[in-house]
Structure formats: structure tokens, C-alpha cells
Amino acid sequence: MKPIRRLDHIAIAVRDTQTAIARFTQGYGLEMVVSEVIERPHVRLTYIDCGNCYIQLVEPLDSDGPIAEFLDELGEGLHHICFGVDDVVAGATALAADGSAPAAVGSGRGRPAAFVAGDLPCGVRVEVTEFDRDADVEQLRGWLPPTGD
């Protein structure tokens, strides 16, 4: 059985968080929820509410880190998708094509997270993060209200 409980977020690598926030909030009417800086890798993570999942903006804060390298090579765009799971290490291991454990466990929104090792399905990196039923189901609207326009 696969451990996926929900789609948690879709991550987009960006060069400038403020420009991206403006595009998603002013351009699409979405709401920024929270922004945080994590040290490893040294990035700013900003979450945009999409009703039933988030868009995560990932801005490198070091010019030589993995996200900066990604941007240099591929430009802005989809970096990974992230699924909520009950156990991050067990979930990442179960989703790896060869059963490899994740190389490292990091965090985002105060929750443990890890990238799935091995082959990229359809060329897309996969991350898992801790599923929290109360925050992810009970308190989440699951839809966006009409804008009134």
C-alpha cells in the first residue's frame, strides 16, 4: 500500500519571492499564508493558499545552493510536488522506486519533509511531508471563496 494521504503542495523555484507573490495574489486572487527562511538548504519558502493544497515558492538565499543551481540550469518553474504522509521516512522509502531511504530529512511549515530518492516520475521531483489531519483536513477549506467580481 502506498502512503500518500493528500497533495500538500506544488513547489515553484523563483528568483524573487515578492514578484511571484504579486503575480499569484494580485494576478490570480490567491492569498499568501506564511513565509519562512530555512537554513538547509538556505531558502525562503512562501506558501500560497489554493484551497485544497498550497503553491510553495522556493527562493534561493545562497548563490551556490541547489535551488540557485536549478534556476541557473532550468530557469523558474516547477521544482517538485509534495504529498502528505503519516511517516516521512517510511513514506519517502515506500515511494522510492528501489525502496531507498531519503538522504536527508528537512522541514517546511514546521513539519518534517524529505525528497523521495531515485528515478523521477515523469521528470518531476517528489517530496513528502508530515500529514496533519487537523490542519490538512479539518481546518482546511478545501475550496476558494468567490472573489465577488
C-alpha positions as CSV (number, residue, x, y, z in Angstrom):
1,M,0.0,0.0,0.0
2,K,1.3,3.5,-0.9
3,P,1.4,6.0,2.0
4,I,0.0,9.1,0.2
5,R,-2.7,10.9,2.2
6,R,-3.1,14.1,0.1
7,L,-1.3,16.5,-2.2
8,D,0.3,19.0,0.1
9,H,1.9,21.5,-2.3
10,I,3.4,22.2,-5.7
11,A,6.8,23.9,-5.4
12,I,7.9,26.5,-7.9
13,A,11.5,27.7,-7.9
14,V,11.6,31.5,-8.2
15,R,14.3,34.2,-8.3
16,D,12.3,36.8,-6.5
17,T,9.6,35.9,-4.0
18,Q,8.0,39.3,-3.9
19,T,7.4,39.3,-7.7
20,A,6.0,35.8,-7.6
21,I,3.7,36.7,-4.6
22,A,2.4,39.7,-6.5
23,R,1.6,37.5,-9.5
24,F,-0.3,34.9,-7.6
25,T,-2.1,37.2,-5.2
26,Q,-2.8,40.2,-7.4
27,G,-2.9,38.3,-10.7
28,Y,-4.9,35.3,-9.5
29,G,-6.6,36.5,-6.3
30,L,-4.9,33.9,-4.1
31,E,-3.7,34.6,-0.6
32,M,-0.2,34.2,0.9
33,V,-0.4,32.2,4.1
34,V,3.1,32.1,5.5
35,S,6.7,32.7,4.6
36,E,9.8,31.3,6.3
37,V,13.5,31.0,5.9
38,I,15.1,27.6,6.4
39,E,18.9,27.1,6.7
40,R,19.4,23.8,4.9
41,P,19.1,24.4,2.1
42,H,19.2,28.2,2.7
43,V,15.9,29.2,1.0
44,R,12.8,31.3,1.6
45,L,9.7,29.1,1.5
46,T,6.4,31.0,0.9
47,Y,3.0,29.3,0.8
48,I,0.1,30.5,-1.3
49,D,-3.3,29.1,-0.4
50,C,-5.0,27.2,-3.3
51,G,-8.0,25.9,-1.2
52,N,-7.1,22.2,-1.1
53,C,-3.3,22.5,-1.3
54,Y,-0.6,25.1,-1.5
55,I,1.8,26.6,-4.0
56,Q,5.2,26.8,-2.4
57,L,7.5,29.5,-3.8
58,V,11.1,28.5,-3.3
59,E,13.7,31.3,-3.5
60,P,17.4,30.5,-3.0
61,L,19.2,32.7,-0.5
62,D,22.7,31.5,-1.5
63,S,24.0,31.8,-5.0
64,D,25.6,28.4,-4.9
65,G,22.9,26.2,-3.3
66,P,20.8,23.6,-5.1
67,I,17.9,25.9,-5.9
68,A,20.2,28.5,-7.3
69,E,21.8,25.8,-9.5
70,F,18.3,24.6,-10.5
71,L,17.4,28.2,-11.6
72,D,20.7,28.7,-13.5
73,E,20.2,25.4,-15.4
74,L,16.4,25.4,-15.9
75,G,15.0,28.8,-15.0
76,E,12.0,29.5,-12.9
77,G,9.3,26.8,-12.8
78,L,8.1,23.6,-11.3
79,H,10.6,22.2,-8.8
80,H,8.7,19.4,-7.1
81,I,5.3,18.1,-5.9
82,C,4.8,17.2,-2.3
83,F,2.5,14.6,-0.8
84,G,1.4,14.4,2.8
85,V,2.2,11.1,4.5
86,D,1.9,9.8,8.0
87,D,5.6,8.9,8.4
88,V,8.1,10.9,6.4
89,V,11.0,8.5,6.3
90,A,8.7,5.4,5.8
91,G,6.7,7.3,3.2
92,A,9.7,8.5,1.2
93,T,11.2,5.0,1.3
94,A,7.9,3.4,0.2
95,L,7.6,5.8,-2.8
96,A,11.2,5.3,-4.0
97,A,11.3,3.0,-7.0
98,D,14.1,1.0,-5.4
99,G,13.0,1.4,-1.7
100,S,15.9,3.8,-0.9
101,A,15.5,5.8,2.2
102,P,15.8,9.6,1.8
103,A,19.3,11.1,2.0
104,A,18.1,13.8,4.5
105,V,15.0,15.0,6.3
106,G,14.4,18.7,6.3
107,S,11.4,20.8,7.2
108,G,8.8,23.3,5.9
109,R,5.9,24.9,7.8
110,G,7.3,23.3,10.9
111,R,6.9,19.8,9.6
112,P,9.4,17.2,8.7
113,A,9.9,16.7,4.9
114,A,12.1,14.6,2.7
115,F,12.7,14.1,-1.0
116,V,12.0,10.6,-2.5
117,A,15.2,9.1,-3.7
118,G,15.7,7.5,-7.2
119,D,14.0,7.9,-10.5
120,L,11.9,11.0,-11.1
121,P,8.4,10.0,-12.2
122,C,7.8,11.9,-15.5
123,G,10.8,14.0,-14.7
124,V,9.2,15.5,-11.5
125,R,10.9,15.5,-8.1
126,V,8.7,14.1,-5.3
127,E,8.8,15.2,-1.7
128,V,6.8,14.0,1.2
129,T,5.8,15.9,4.3
130,E,4.1,15.0,7.5
131,F,0.3,14.7,7.2
132,D,-1.6,16.5,10.0
133,R,-5.3,15.6,9.8
134,D,-6.5,18.5,11.9
135,A,-4.6,21.1,9.8
136,D,-4.8,19.4,6.5
137,V,-8.4,18.3,6.6
138,E,-10.5,19.6,9.5
139,Q,-9.2,23.2,9.3
140,L,-8.7,23.4,5.5
141,R,-11.5,25.0,3.5
142,G,-10.9,22.7,0.5
143,W,-12.1,25.4,-1.9
144,L,-11.6,29.1,-2.5
145,P,-14.5,31.5,-2.0
146,P,-15.7,33.5,-5.0
147,T,-14.0,36.9,-5.4
148,G,-17.2,38.8,-5.8
149,D,-16.2,40.3,-9.2
